Amino acid sequence: MRWWKTLGLAGLVGVAATGVVIARQERRRRAYTPDEVRERLHARLAAMPPGRETD
């Protein structure tokens, strides 16, 4: 039954490695330059209704 343990451990390592690759790709996709962040914040501020207080 040792080979079942080895197979299970290999599957677990594969799942973990896949998760790491996906997380890394997601971080790259969501990485914004400072100018992009500034533009997005200005757009959100412009979209707020007048008179609404920010917290």
SULNOR-V496998 format. One record per helix or strand of 3 or more residues. SS is the DSSP state (~ for helix, > for strand). FROM is the first residue (numbers start at 0). LEN is the number of residues. Records with the same first field share a line. If there is no record, write none. Layout:
SS=FROM-LEN / FROM-LEN
This chain:
~=1-29 / 33-14
